[in-house]
Amino acid sequence: NKPKIVFFVGNTGVGKTTTMAKLASKYMLEDKKEIAMVSVDTYRIAAIEQIKTYANILSIPVEVVYEMKDLQEVLPKYKDYDYILVDTAGRSHKNKEQYKDLKNLYSAFDGYSYLTYLVLSATTKYKDLKNITSMYSDIGDYSLIFTKLDETDAIGNILNIKLDTGMPLSYVSYGQNVPDDIEIMNPQVIAK
């Protein structure tokens, strides 16, 4: 009887906010789901304006949360929605303090079922991808989204990271167009 929470996590600059907007529009337009967006990314200067712009275009509500205690006021507003999409701040895999903040965020959603998308850039070196995914191994299950396929010809890391983590591949994105430049991962297309 509660909405499903969908977290978008990953390093800074991988395209979490744009990916979230793409999926929000697909959930809303194709699946006819009621969507709300929450941003806890108050670090990046343009993040709030970017998510508000997407929410305005899609005519869906957006909330900006500065402190975790504020979630207790925000969440009941959307109890009848299907999904609450949560845009998180980019986190360096080298900064353990930021990772603790992420764990605190998850605890604020106790009692809700949730799905986590780890958003990774296909342009990131394999060694760095391994370090990034190892940092997120403690959050439990997550699905992988690879962005920026339009910016590289070397996409073997998608398979490598899938095999390293054992986590499912979900979506790939390949451009800035919302909602068009995203699709469900098709292993045959990637292999070709």
Contact map, one row per residue, 1 for C-alpha under 8 A:
111000000000000000000000000000000000000000000000000000000000000000000000000000110000000000000000000000000000000000000000000000000000000000000000000000000000000000000000000000000000000000000000
111100000000000000000000000000000000000000000000000000000000000000000000000000111100000000000000000000000000000100000000000000000000000000000000000000000000000000000000000000000000000000000000
111110000000000000000000000000000000000000000000000000000000000000000000000001111111000000000000000000000000000110000000000000000000000000000000000000000000000000000000000000000000000000000000
011111000000000000000000000000000000000000000000000000000000000000000000000000000111000000000000000000000000000111100000000000000000000000000000000000000000000000000000000000000000000000000000
001111100000000000000000000000000000000000000000000000000000000000000000000000000011110000000000000000000000000111100000000000000000000000000000000000000000000000000000000000000000000000000000
000111110000000000000000000000000000000000000000000000000000000000000000000000000011110000000000000000000000000001111000000000000000000000000000000000000000000000000000000000000000000000000000
000011111000000000000000000000000000000000000000000000000000000000000000000000000000111100000000000000000000000001111000000000000000000000000000000000000000000000000000000000000000000000000000
000001111100000110010000000000000000000000000000000000000000000000000000000000000000111100000000000000000000000000011110000000000000000000000000000000000000000000000000000000000000000000000000
000000111110000100000000000000000000000000000000000000000000000000000000000000000000001111100000000000000000000000011110000000000000000000000000000000000000000000000000000000000000000000000000
000000011111010100000000000000000000000000000000000000000000000000000000000000000000000001100000000000000000000000000111000000000001000000000000000000000000000000000000000000000000000000000000
000000001111110000000000000000000000000000000000000000000000000000000000000000000000000001111000000000000000000000000011000000000001000000000000000000000000000000000000000000000000000000000000
000000000111111000000000000000000000000000000000000000000000000000000000000000000000000011110000000000000000000000000000000000000000000000000000000000000000000000000000000000000000000000000000
000000000011111100000000000000000000000000000000000000000000000000000000000000000000000001000000000000000000000000000000000000000000000000000000000000000000000000000000000000000000000000000000
000000000111111100000000000000000000000000000000000000000000000000000000000000000000000000000000000000000000000000000011100000000000000000000000001100000000000000000000000000000000000000000000
000000000001111111100000000000000000000000000000000000000000000000000000000000000000000000000000000000000000000000000010100000000000000000000000001000000000000000000000000000000000000000000000
000000011100111111110000000000000000000000000000000000000000000000000000000000000000001100000000000000000000000000000010000000000000000000000000000000000000000000000000000000000000000000000000
000000010000001111111000000000000000000000000010011000000000000000000000000000000000001000000000000000000000000000000000000000000000000000000000000000000000000000000000000000000000000000000000
000000000000001111111100000000000000000000000000000000000000000000000000000000000000000000000000000000000000000000000000000000000000000000000000000000000000000000000000000000010100000000000000
000000000000001111111110000000000000000000000000000000000000000000000000000000000000000000000000000000000000000000000000000000000000000000000000001000000000000000000000000010000000010000000000
000000010000000111111111000000000000000000000000000000000000000000000000000000000000101000000000000000000000000000000000000000000000000000000000000000000000000000000000000000000000000000000000
000000000000000011111111100000000000000000000000001001100000000000000000000000000000000000000000000000000000000000000000000000000000000000000000000000000000000000000000000000000110000000000000
000000000000000001111111110000000000000000000000000000000000000000000000000000000000000000000000000000000000000000000000000000000000000000000000000000000000000000000000000000000111110000000000
000000000000000000111111111000000000000000000000000000000000000000000000000000000000000000000000000000000000000000000000000000000000000000000000000000000000000000000000000000000010000000000000
000000000000000000011111111100000010000000000000000000000000000000000000000000000000100000000000000000000000000000000000000000000000000000000000000000000000000000000000000000000000000000000000
000000000000000000001111111111000000000000000000000000000100000000000000000000000000000000000000000000000000000000000000000000000000000000000000000000000000000000000000000000000110000000000000
000000000000000000000111111111100000000000000000000000000000000000000000000000000000000000000000000000000000000000000000000000000000000000000000000000000000000000000000000000000010000000000000
000000000000000000000011111111111010000000000000000000000000000000000000000000000000000000000000000000000000000000000000000000000000000000000000000000000000000000000000000000000000000000000000
000000000000000000000001111111111110000000000000000000000000000000000000000000000000000000000000000000000000000000000000000000000000000000000000000000000000000000000000000000000000000000000000
000000000000000000000000111111111000000000000000000000000000000000000000000000000000000000000000000000000000000000000000000000000000000000000000000000000000000000000000000000000000000000000000
000000000000000000000000111111110000000000000000000000000000000000000000000000000000000000000000000000000000000000000000000000000000000000000000000000000000000000000000000000000000000000000000
000000000000000000000000011111111000000000000000000000000000000000000000000000000000000000000000000000000000000000000000000000000000000000000000000000000000000000000000000000000000000000000000
000000000000000000000000001111111100000000000000000000000000000000000000000000000000000000000000000000000000000000000000000000000000000000000000000000000000000000000000000000000000000000000000
000000000000000000000000001110111110000000000000000000000000000000000000000000001110000000000000000000000000000000000000000000000000000000000000000000000000000000000000000000000000000000000000
000000000000000000000000000100011111000000000000000000000000000000000000000000001110000000000000000000000000000000000000000000000000000000000000000000000000000000000000000000000000000000000000
000000000000000000000001001100001111100000000000000000000001100000000000000000001111100000000000000000000000000000000000000000000000000000000000000000000000000000000000000000000000000000000000
000000000000000000000000000000000111110000000000000000000001110000000000000001001011100000000000000000000000000000000000000000000000000000000000000000000000000000000000000000000000000000000000
000000000000000000000000000000000011111000000000000000100001111000000000000000000001111000000000000000000000000000000000000000000000000000000000000000000000000000000000000000000000000000000000
000000000000000000000000000000000001111100000000000000000000011110000000000000000001111000000000000000000000000000000000000000000000000000000000000000000000000000000000000000000000000000000000
000000000000000000000000000000000000111111000001001000000000011110000000000000000000011100000000000000000000000000000000000000000000000000000000000000000000000000000000000000000000000000000000
000000000000000000000000000000000000011111000000000000000000000111000000000000000000011110000000000000000000000000000000000000000000000000000000000000000000000000000000000000000000000000000000
000000000000000000000000000000000000001111110011000000000000000100000000000000000000001111000000000000000000000000000000000000000000000000000000000000000000000000000000000000000000000000000000
000000000000000000000000000000000000001111111011000000000000000111000000000000000000000010000000000000000000000000000000000000000000000000000000000000000000000000000000000000000000000000000000
000000000000000000000000000000000000000011111010000000000000000000000000000000000000000010000000000000000000000000000000000000000000000000000000000000000000000000000000000000000000000000000000
000000000000000000000000000000000000000011111111000000000000000000000000000000000000000010000000000000000000000000000000000000000000000000000000000000000000000000000000000000000000000000000000
000000000000000000000000000000000000000001111111000000000000000000000000000000000000000000000000000000000000000000000000000000000000000000000000000000000000000000000000000000000000000000000000
000000000000000000000000000000000000000000011111110000000000000000000000000000000000000000000000000000000000000000000000000000000000000000000000000000000000000000000000000000000000000000000000
000000000000000010000000000000000000000011111111111000000000000000000000000000000000000000000000000000000000000000000000000000000000000000000000000000000000000000000000000000000000000000000000
000000000000000000000000000000000000001011011111111100000000000100000000000000000000000000000000000000000000000000000000000000000000000000000000000000000000000000000000000000000000000000000000
000000000000000000000000000000000000000000000111111110000000000000000000000000000000000000000000000000000000000000000000000000000000000000000000000000000000000000000000000000000000000000000000
000000000000000010000000000000000000000000000111111111000000000000000000000000000000000000000000000000000000000000000000000000000000000000000000000000000000000000000000000000000000000000000000
000000000000000010001000000000000000001000000011111111100000010000000000000000000000000000000000000000000000000000000000000000000000000000000000000000000000000000000000000000000000000000000000
000000000000000000000000000000000000000000000001111111110000010000000000000000000000000000000000000000000000000000000000000000000000000000000000000000000000000000000000000000000000000000000000
000000000000000000000000000000000000000000000000111111111000000000000000000000000000000000000000000000000000000000000000000000000000000000000000000000000000000000000000000000000000000000000000
000000000000000000001000000000000000000000000000011111111100000000000000000000000000000000000000000000000000000000000000000000000000000000000000000000000000000000000000000000000000000000000000
000000000000000000001000000000000000100000000000001111111111110000000000000000000000000000000000000000000000000000000000000000000000000000000000000000000000000000000000000000000000000000000000
000000000000000000000000000000000000000000000000000111111111100000000000000000000000000000000000000000000000000000000000000000000000000000000000000000000000000000000000000000000000000000000000
000000000000000000000000000000000000000000000000000011111110000000000000000000000000000000000000000000000000000000000000000000000000000000000000000000000000000000000000000000000000000000000000
000000000000000000000000100000000000000000000000000001111111000000000000000000000000000000000000000000000000000000000000000000000000000000000000000000000000000000000000000000000000000000000000
000000000000000000000000000000000000000000000000000000111111100000000000000000000000000000000000000000000000000000000000000000000000000000000000000000000000000000000000000000000000000000000000
000000000000000000000000000000000011100000000000000000110111110000000000000000000000000000000000000000000000000000000000000000000000000000000000000000000000000000000000000000000000000000000000
000000000000000000000000000000000011100000000000000000110011111000000000000000000000000000000000000000000000000000000000000000000000000000000000000000000000000000000000000000000000000000000000
000000000000000000000000000000000001111000000000001100100001111100000000000000000000000000000000000000000000000000000000000000000000000000000000000000000000000000000000000000000000000000000000
000000000000000000000000000000000000111000000000000000000000111110000000010000000000000000000000000000000000000000000000000000000000000000000000000000000000000000000000000000000000000000000000
000000000000000000000000000000000000011111000001000000000000011111000000000000000000000000000000000000000000000000000000000000000000000000000000000000000000000000000000000000000000000000000000
000000000000000000000000000000000000011101000000000000000000001111110110000000000000000000000000000000000000000000000000000000000000000000000000000000000000000000000000000000000000000000000000
000000000000000000000000000000000000000101000000000000000000000111110100000000000000000000000000000000000000000000000000000000000000000000000000000000000000000000000000000000000000000000000000
000000000000000000000000000000000000000000000000000000000000000011111110000000000000000000000000000000000000000000000000000000000000000000000000000000000000000000000000000000000000000000000000
000000000000000000000000000000000000000000000000000000000000000011111111000000000000000000000000000000001001000000000000000000000000000000000000000000000000000000000000000000000000000000000000
000000000000000000000000000000000000000000000000000000000000000000111111100000000000000000000000000000000001000000000000000000000000000000000000000000000000000000000000000000000000000000000000
000000000000000000000000000000000000000000000000000000000000000011111111110000000000000000000000000000000000000000000000000000000000000000000000000000000000000000000000000000000000000000000000
000000000000000000000000000000000000000000000000000000000000000010111111111000000000000000000000000000000001000000000000000000000000000000000000000000000000000000000000000000000000000000000000
000000000000000000000000000000000000000000000000000000000000000000011111111100000000000000000000000000000000000000000000000000000000000000000000000000000000000000000000000000000000000000000000
000000000000000000000000000000000000000000000000000000000000000000001111111110000000000000000000000000000000000000000000000000000000000000000000000000000000000000000000000000000000000000000000
000000000000000000000000000000000000000000000000000000000000001000000111111111000000000000000000000000000000000000000000000000000000000000000000000000000000000000000000000000000000000000000000
000000000000000000000000000000000000000000000000000000000000000000000011111111100000000000000000000000000000000000000000000000000000000000000000000000000000000000000000000000000000000000000000
000000000000000000000000000000000000000000000000000000000000000000000001111111100000000000000000000000000000000000000000000000000000000000000000000000000000000000000000000000000000000000000000
000000000000000000000000000000000000000000000000000000000000000000000000111111100000000000000000000000000000000000000000000000000000000000000000000000000000000000000000000000000000000000000000
001000000000000000000000000000000001000000000000000000000000000000000000011111111001000000000000000000000000000000000000000000000000000000000000000000000000000000000000000000000000000000000000
111000000000000000000000000000000000000000000000000000000000000000000000001111111000000000000000000000000000000000000000000000000000000000000000000000000000000000000000000000000000000000000000
111000000000000000000000000000000000000000000000000000000000000000000000000001111100000000000000000000000000000000000000000000000000000000000000000000000000000000000000000000000000000000000000
011000000000000000000000000000001111000000000000000000000000000000000000000001111111000000000000000000000000000000000000000000000000000000000000000000000000000000000000000000000000000000000000
011100000000000000000000000000001110000000000000000000000000000000000000000000011111000000000000000000000000000000000000000000000000000000000000000000000000000000000000000000000000000000000000
001111000000000000000000000000001111000000000000000000000000000000000000000000001111100000000000000000000000000000000000000000000000000000000000000000000000000000000000000000000000000000000000
001111000000000000000000000000000011110000000000000000000000000000000000000001001111110000000000000000000000000000000000000000000000000000000000000000000000000000000000000000000000000000000000
000011110000000000010001000000000011110000000000000000000000000000000000000000000011111000000000000000000000000000000000000000000000000000000000000000000000000000000000000000000000000000000000
000011110000000000000000000000000000111100000000000000000000000000000000000000000001111100000000000000000000000000000000000000000000000000000000000000000000000000000000000000000000000000000000
000000111000000110010000000000000000111110000000000000000000000000000000000000000000111110000000000000000000000000000000000000000000000000000000000000000000000000000000000000000000000000000000
000000111000000100000000000000000000001110000000000000000000000000000000000000000000011111000000000000000000000000000000000000000000000000000000000000000000000000000000000000000000000000000000
000000001001000000000000000000000000000111110000000000000000000000000000000000000000001111100000000000000000000000000000000000000000000000000000000000000000000000000000000000000000000000000000
000000001111100000000000000000000000000010000000000000000000000000000000000000000000000111110000000000000000000000000000000000000000000000000000000000000000000000000000000000000000000000000000
000000001111000000000000000000000000000000000000000000000000000000000000000000000000000011111010011000000000000000000000000000000000000000000000000000000000000000000000000000000000000000000000
000000000011000000000000000000000000000000000000000000000000000000000000000000000000000001111110010000000000000000000000000000000000000000000000000000000000000000000000000000000000000000000000
000000000010000000000000000000000000000000000000000000000000000000000000000000000000000000111111001000000000000000000000000000000011001000000000000000000000000000000000000000000000000000000000
000000000000000000000000000000000000000000000000000000000000000000000000000000000000000000011111000000000000000000000000000000000000000000000000000000000000000000000000000000000000000000000000
000000000000000000000000000000000000000000000000000000000000000000000000000000000000000000111111111000000000000000000000000000000000000000000000000000000000000000000000000000000000000000000000
000000000000000000000000000000000000000000000000000000000000000000000000000000000000000000001111111100000000000000000000000000000000000000000000000000000000000000000000000000000000000000000000
000000000000000000000000000000000000000000000000000000000000000000000000000000000000000000000011111110000000000000000000000000000000000000000000000000000000000000000000000000000000000000000000
000000000000000000000000000000000000000000000000000000000000000000000000000000000000000000110011111111000000000000000000000000000000000000000000000000000000000000000000000000000000000000000000
000000000000000000000000000000000000000000000000000000000000000000000000000000000000000000101011111111100000000000000000000000000000000000000000000000000000000000000000000000000000000000000000
000000000000000000000000000000000000000000000000000000000000000000000000000000000000000000000001111111110000000000000000000000000000000000000000000000000000000000000000000000000000000000000000
000000000000000000000000000000000000000000000000000000000000000000000000000000000000000000000000111111111000000000000000000000000000000000000000000000000000000000000000000000000000000000000000
000000000000000000000000000000000000000000000000000000000000000000000000000000000000000000000000011111111100000000000000000000000000000000000000000000000000000000000000000000000000000000000000
000000000000000000000000000000000000000000000000000000000000000000000000000000000000000000000000001111111110000000000000000000000000000000100000000000000000000000000000000000000000000000000000
000000000000000000000000000000000000000000000000000000000000000000000000000000000000000000000000000111111111000000000000000000000000000000000000000000000000000000000000000000000000000000000000
000000000000000000000000000000000000000000000000000000000000000000010000000000000000000000000000000011111111100000000000000000000000000000000000000000000000000000000000000000000000000000000000
000000000000000000000000000000000000000000000000000000000000000000000000000000000000000000000000000001111111110000000000000000000000000000000000000000000000000000000000000000000000000000000000
000000000000000000000000000000000000000000000000000000000000000000000000000000000000000000000000000000111111110000000000000000000000000000000000000000000000000000000000000000000000000000000000
000000000000000000000000000000000000000000000000000000000000000000011010000000000000000000000000000000011111110000000000000000000000000000000000000000000000000000000000000000000000000000000000
000000000000000000000000000000000000000000000000000000000000000000000000000000000000000000000000000000001111111100000000000000000000000000000000000000000000000000000000000000000000000000000000
000000000000000000000000000000000000000000000000000000000000000000000000000000000000000000000000000000000111111100000000000000000000000000000000000000000000000000000000000000000000000000000000
000000000000000000000000000000000000000000000000000000000000000000000000000000000000000000000000000000000000111110000000000000000000000000000000000000000000000000000000000000000000000000000000
011110000000000000000000000000000000000000000000000000000000000000000000000000000000000000000000000000000000111111000000000000000000000000000000000000000000000000000000000000000000000000000000
001110000000000000000000000000000000000000000000000000000000000000000000000000000000000000000000000000000000001111100000000000000000000000000000000000000000000000000000000000000000000000000000
000111100000000000000000000000000000000000000000000000000000000000000000000000000000000000000000000000000000000111110000000000000000000000000000000000000000000000000000000000000000000000000000
000111100000000000000000000000000000000000000000000000000000000000000000000000000000000000000000000000000000000011111000000000000000000000000110000000000000000000000000000000000000000000000000
000001111000000000000000000000000000000000000000000000000000000000000000000000000000000000000000000000000000000001111100000000000000000000001110000000000000000000000000000000000000000000000000
000001111000000000000000000000000000000000000000000000000000000000000000000000000000000000000000000000000000000000111110000000000000000000000111100000000000000000000000000000000000000000000000
000000011100000000000000000000000000000000000000000000000000000000000000000000000000000000000000000000000000000000011111000000000000000000000111100000000000000000000000000000000000000000000000
000000011110011100000000000000000000000000000000000000000000000000000000000000000000000000000000000000000000000000001111100000000000000000000001111000000000000000000000000000000000000000000000
000000000110010000000000000000000000000000000000000000000000000000000000000000000000000000000000000000000000000000000111110100001000000000000001111000000000000000000000000000000000000000000000
000000000000011000000000000000000000000000000000000000000000000000000000000000000000000000000000000000000000000000000011111100000000000000000000011110000000000000000000000000000000000000000000
000000000000000000000000000000000000000000000000000000000000000000000000000000000000000000000000000000000000000000000001111100000000000000000000011110110110110000000000000000000000000000000000
000000000000000000000000000000000000000000000000000000000000000000000000000000000000000000000000000000000000000000000000111110000000000000000000000110110100000000000000000000000000000000000000
000000000000000000000000000000000000000000000000000000000000000000000000000000000000000000000000000000000000000000000001111111011000000000000000000000000000000000000000000000000000000000000000
000000000000000000000000000000000000000000000000000000000000000000000000000000000000000000000000000000000000000000000000001111111000000000000000000000000000000000000000000000000000000000000000
000000000000000000000000000000000000000000000000000000000000000000000000000000000000000000000000000000000000000000000000000111111100000000000000000000000000100010000000000000000000000000000000
000000000000000000000000000000000000000000000000000000000000000000000000000000000000000000000000000000000000000000000000000011111110000000000000000000000000000000000000000000000000000000000000
000000000000000000000000000000000000000000000000000000000000000000000000000000000000000000000000000000000000000000000000000111111111000000000000000000000000000000000000000000000000000000000000
000000000000000000000000000000000000000000000000000000000000000000000000000000000000000000000000000000000000000000000001000111111111100000000000000000000000000010000000000000000000000000000000
000000000000000000000000000000000000000000000000000000000000000000000000000000000000000000000000000000000000000000000000000001111111110000000000000000000000000010010000000000000000000000000000
000000000000000000000000000000000000000000000000000000000000000000000000000000000000000000001000000000000000000000000000000000111111111000000000000000000000000000000000000000000000000000000000
000000000110000000000000000000000000000000000000000000000000000000000000000000000000000000001000000000000000000000000000000000011111111100000000000000000000000000000000000000000000000000000000
000000000000000000000000000000000000000000000000000000000000000000000000000000000000000000000000000000000000000000000000000000001111111110000000000000000000000000001000000000000000000000000000
000000000000000000000000000000000000000000000000000000000000000000000000000000000000000000000000000000000000000000000000000000000111111110000000000000000000000000000000000000000000000000000000
000000000000000000000000000000000000000000000000000000000000000000000000000000000000000000001000000000000000000000000000000000000011111111000000000000000000000000000000000000000000000000000000
000000000000000000000000000000000000000000000000000000000000000000000000000000000000000000000000000000000000000000000000000000000001111111110000000000000000000000000000000000000000000000000000
000000000000000000000000000000000000000000000000000000000000000000000000000000000000000000000000000000000000000000000000000000000000111111111000000000000000000000000000000000000000000000000000
000000000000000000000000000000000000000000000000000000000000000000000000000000000000000000000000000000000000000000000000000000000000001111110000000000000000000000000000000000000000000000000000
000000000000000000000000000000000000000000000000000000000000000000000000000000000000000000000000000000100000000000000000000000000000000111111100000000000000000000000000000000000000000000000000
000000000000000000000000000000000000000000000000000000000000000000000000000000000000000000000000000000000000000000000000000000000000000111111100000000000000000000000000000000000000000000000000
000000000000000000000000000000000000000000000000000000000000000000000000000000000000000000000000000000000000000000010000000000000000000010111110000000000000000000000010000000000000000000000000
000000000000000000000000000000000000000000000000000000000000000000000000000000000000000000000000000000000000000000111100000000000000000000111111000000000000000000000011000000000000000000000000
000000000000000000000000000000000000000000000000000000000000000000000000000000000000000000000000000000000000000000111100000000000000000000001111100000000000000000000011110000000000000000000000
000000000000000000000000000000000000000000000000000000000000000000000000000000000000000000000000000000000000000000001111000000000000000000000111110000000000000001000011111000000000000000000000
000000000000000000000000000000000000000000000000000000000000000000000000000000000000000000000000000000000000000000001111000000000000000000000011111000000000000000000000111110000000000000000000
000000000000000000000000000000000000000000000000000000000000000000000000000000000000000000000000000000000000000000000011110000000000000000000001111110000000010000000000001110000000000000000000
000000000000011000100000000000000000000000000000000000000000000000000000000000000000000000000000000000000000000000000011110000000000000000000000111110000000000000000000000111000000000000000000
000000000000010000000000000000000000000000000000000000000000000000000000000000000000000000000000000000000000000000000000111000000000000000000000011111110000000000000000000011100000000000000000
000000000000000000000000000000000000000000000000000000000000000000000000000000000000000000000000000000000000000000000000111000000000000000000000011111111010000000000000000111100000000000000000
000000000000000000000000000000000000000000000000000000000000000000000000000000000000000000000000000000000000000000000000000000000000000000000000000111111000000000000000000001100000000000000000
000000000000000000000000000000000000000000000000000000000000000000000000000000000000000000000000000000000000000000000000011000000000000000000000000111111000000000000000000001000000000000000000
000000000000000000000000000000000000000000000000000000000000000000000000000000000000000000000000000000000000000000000000011000000000000000000000000111111110000000000000000000000000000000000000
000000000000000000000000000000000000000000000000000000000000000000000000000000000000000000000000000000000000000000000000000000000000000000000000000011111110000000000000000000000000000000000000
000000000000000000000000000000000000000000000000000000000000000000000000000000000000000000000000000000000000000000000000011000000000000000000000000000011111100000000000000000000000000000000000
000000000000000000000000000000000000000000000000000000000000000000000000000000000000000000000000000000000000000000000000010000000000000000000000000010011111111000000000000000000000000000000100
000000000000000000000000000000000000000000000000000000000000000000000000000000000000000000000000000000000000000000000000000000000000000000000000000000000111111100000000000000000000000000000000
000000000000000000000000000000000000000000000000000000000000000000000000000000000000000000000000000000000000000000000000010001000000000000000000000000000111111110000000000000000000000000000000
000000000000000000000000000000000000000000000000000000000000000000000000000000000000000000000000000000000000000000000000010000000000000000000000010000000011111111000000000000000000000000000000
000000000000000000000000000000000000000000000000000000000000000000000000000000000000000000000000000000000000000000000000000000000000000000000000000000000011111111100000000000000000000000000000
000000000000000000000000000000000000000000000000000000000000000000000000000000000000000000000000000000000000000000000000000000000000000000000000000000000001111111110000000000000000000000000000
000000000000000000000000000000000000000000000000000000000000000000000000000000000000000000000000000000000000000000000000000001001100000000000000000000000000111111111100000000000000000000000000
000000000000000000000000000000000000000000000000000000000000000000000000000000000000000000000000000000000000000000000000000000000000000000000001000000000000011111111111100000000000000000000000
000000000000000000000000000000000000000000000000000000000000000000000000000000000000000000000000000000000000000000000000000000000000000000000000000000000000001111111110000000000000000000000000
000000000000000000000000000000000000000000000000000000000000000000000000000000000000000000000000000000000000000000000000000000000100000000000000000000000000000111111100000000000000000000000000
000000000000000000000000000000000000000000000000000000000000000000000000000000000000000000000000000000000000000000000000000000000000100000000000000000000000000011111110000000000000000000000000
000000000000000000000000000000000000000000000000000000000000000000000000000000000000000000000000000000000000000000000000000000000000000000000000000000000000000011111111000000000000000000000000
000000000000000000000000000000000000000000000000000000000000000000000000000000000000000000000000000000000000000000000000000000000000000000001111000000000000000001101111100000000000000000000000
000000000000000000000000000000000000000000000000000000000000000000000000000000000000000000000000000000000000000000000000000000000000000000000111000000000000000001000111110000000000000000000000
000000000000000000000000000000000000000000000000000000000000000000000000000000000000000000000000000000000000000000000000000000000000000000000011100000000000000001000011111000000000000010000000
000000000000000000000000000000000000000000000000000000000000000000000000000000000000000000000000000000000000000000000000000000000000000000000011100000000000000000000001111100000000000110000000
000000000000000000000000000000000000000000000000000000000000000000000000000000000000000000000000000000000000000000000000000000000000000000000001110000000000000000000000111110000000011110000000
000000000000000000000000000000000000000000000000000000000000000000000000000000000000000000000000000000000000000000000000000000000000000000000000111010000000000000000000011111000000011110000000
000000000000000000100000000000000000000000000000000000000000000000000000000000000000000000000000000000000000000000000000000000000000000000000000111110000000000000000000001111100000111000000000
000000000000000000000000000000000000000000000000000000000000000000000000000000000000000000000000000000000000000000000000000000000000000000000000001111100000000000000000000111110000110000000000
000000000000000000000000000000000000000000000000000000000000000000000000000000000000000000000000000000000000000000000000000000000000000000000000000111000000000000000000000011111000110000000000
000000000000000001000000000000000000000000000000000000000000000000000000000000000000000000000000000000000000000000000000000000000000000000000000000000000000000000000000000001111100100000000000
000000000000000000000000000000000000000000000000000000000000000000000000000000000000000000000000000000000000000000000000000000000000000000000000000000000000000000000000000000111111100000000000
000000000000000001001100100000000000000000000000000000000000000000000000000000000000000000000000000000000000000000000000000000000000000000000000000000000000000000000000000000011111100000000000
000000000000000000001110110000000000000000000000000000000000000000000000000000000000000000000000000000000000000000000000000000000000000000000000000000000000000000000000000000001111110000000000
000000000000000000000100000000000000000000000000000000000000000000000000000000000000000000000000000000000000000000000000000000000000000000000000000000000000000000000000000000001111110000000000
000000000000000000000100000000000000000000000000000000000000000000000000000000000000000000000000000000000000000000000000000000000000000000000000000000000000000000000000000011111111111000000000
000000000000000000100100000000000000000000000000000000000000000000000000000000000000000000000000000000000000000000000000000000000000000000000000000000000000000000000000001111100011111100000000
000000000000000000000000000000000000000000000000000000000000000000000000000000000000000000000000000000000000000000000000000000000000000000000000000000000000000000000000001110000000111110000000
000000000000000000000000000000000000000000000000000000000000000000000000000000000000000000000000000000000000000000000000000000000000000000000000000000000000000000000000011100000000011111000000
000000000000000000000000000000000000000000000000000000000000000000000000000000000000000000000000000000000000000000000000000000000000000000000000000000000000000000000000111100000000001111100100
000000000000000000000000000000000000000000000000000000000000000000000000000000000000000000000000000000000000000000000000000000000000000000000000000000000000000000000000000000000000000111111100
000000000000000000000000000000000000000000000000000000000000000000000000000000000000000000000000000000000000000000000000000000000000000000000000000000000000000000000000000000000000000011111110
000000000000000000000000000000000000000000000000000000000000000000000000000000000000000000000000000000000000000000000000000000000000000000000000000000000000000000000000000000000000000001111111
000000000000000000000000000000000000000000000000000000000000000000000000000000000000000000000000000000000000000000000000000000000000000000000000000000000000000000000000000000000000000001111111
000000000000000000000000000000000000000000000000000000000000000000000000000000000000000000000000000000000000000000000000000000000000000000000000000000000010000000000000000000000000000011111111
000000000000000000000000000000000000000000000000000000000000000000000000000000000000000000000000000000000000000000000000000000000000000000000000000000000000000000000000000000000000000000111111
000000000000000000000000000000000000000000000000000000000000000000000000000000000000000000000000000000000000000000000000000000000000000000000000000000000000000000000000000000000000000000011111
